[in-house]
Amino acid sequence: MRALGILAVCATALSACATANDMADDLARGRAKAVVNTYVESRYPGLNAAPITDCIIDAADAREILQIASGAVTGVDAALAEQIGQIARRPEALQCIAQNSLTLIG
């Protein structure tokens, strides 16, 4: 019986950690989206940046998301702009952008 209690406590703790990790991931993705969206809007005025932003964020890995999200505090410098551009040129990002091309003109 005691083992079940310990397992229940461990399961609850793991669940809380997973929830905290999900919240942190969501926060970082939201910040990264804001940075990329602002960058795309400034580079391509008149385009609906949201679909491009979503494609870039979806093609980025967790480390890249965190690096891009830091641009919300530090701003977009040349290195961050290059990183966003490199991600945007990946095959999965290009395919996503092409599939969503009808929504690009705002």
N, C-alpha and C positions, 0 to 999 in steps of 0.2 A: 504494500500500500504506500509506503514511504517513497519507493522508487517512482510510483506514478505521480506523486506530488512533485518530486524533483523534475521529472520529465515535463510536467505541466508548467513549472516555473521556467525551465529552459526554453520550452516552446514559446511561451509568452515573451521572454527576453529576445529570442530570435525574431519574432514577429515585430517587436518594437524596433529592433535594429533595421529590419527590412523596410519598415515604414519610414524611418528616419533617412535611410539611404535613398528611398524613392523621392522623398521630399527634397533632399539635397540635389538629386539628379534633375528634378523638375525645375528647381530654382536655377541651377546652372544652365539648363537648356533654355529657359526663359530669358536669362540675361544674354546668353549667346545669340539667341534669335533677335533680340533687340539690337545688338551690335551689328550683326550681319544685315539686318533689315535697313538700318541707317546707312551702312556702307553701300549697299546695293542701290538704295534710293539716291544717294549722292552721286554714284557713278553713272546711273542710268535714269535720269529724271524722266518722268512720264510713264515709266513701266510700273506695273503692279509688282512690288518687290516681294510680297508675301510668298508666292509660290516658289520663287527662286531661293528665298531664305529657307523655306522648309526643305527644299532639295539639298541645299548645302549642309544644313544641320543634320539631316538624315544620313548624309554621306560621311560625316565626321565621326571620329571615335571619341571615347570618353575624355581622353587626355586633351584632344583638340578642342572639345566643347569647353573644358575648363580654361584653356588658354584664351579662347575667343571671349568667354564670359569675363575674363579679367579686363578686357577692353572697355567694359562698362565703367570701370574705375579709371583706367589709365588712358583711355582713348585708343583710337586705331592708328598705330604707327605703321611704318613701311613694312616691317616684318609681319605684323598681323594681317595687313592687307594682302601680302604675298601668300600667307597661309590660307586665307579665305579664297584667294584665286586658285591656289593649287587644289583645294578641296572641290571647288566648283568645276574644275577640269577633269575630275575623276569620271570614269565611264558611268558609274551609277548616278552621279549628280547630273551629268549631261543628258542621260536618258530620261531622268525625272523631269528636268527642265523642258526637254523636247515634248514629253507627254503632256505637260501642263502649259504648253505655249499659247493656247487659246485664251488663257486667263492672265497673260502677262501685260496686256495693254489695259491700263487702268481706265 
